[in-house]
């Protein structure tokens, strides 16, 4: 039984194909820096999977561009996931949905030109408690964090240009009870029927970076 998936140093693996490890008893996956694409449902319903790492535990070297739809859907991931930022452009629809033990995700800070899109239902039904959206995230799809019933704290970078689509945070504690400061969305960000009120969002700025424009107030926190 395959329990750990690791790769030789200096691996040249570029793609993991669709359904490659679907339903296997993997417990840990360490992906090589060379990897650029993770296919559709490649690790779906790996019920014993607890941990995944990108770039052989050194994300600065990761070449990952895309995580396919349903790639890890329904898996047992319980360890925090930190996503690399330097090349990652897309985390597909339902990629981590129904990972009910997943309680923490982090997005690495990237450059001003980096752009990451989060697909529809991408983290729906996970156990995430708080969420920090850096300026590298440009799109949050429909119902992306829906039914994350313990999610209560949302922070968005003050220079964000993210577009948040409908029901992105439906059925979360963010939509039910605000524990954040009363602020507006960043000037260049937009919320399209996303289920958030003004006082649901915390905007994080350094004092020297706090922009102002027309009546849309950005609060430094």
Secondary structure, 3 states (H helix, E strand, C coil): CCCEECCCCCCCCCEECCCCCCCCCCCEEECCCCCCEECCCCCCCCCCCCEEECCCCCHHHCCCCEECCCCCCCCCCCCCEEECCCCCCEECCCCCCCCCCCCCEEECCCCCCCCEEECCCCCCCCCCCEEEECCCEEEECCCCCCCCCCCCEEEEECCCCCEECCCCCCCCHHHHCCCCCCCCCCCCCEECCCCCCHHHCEEECCHHHCCCECCECCCCC
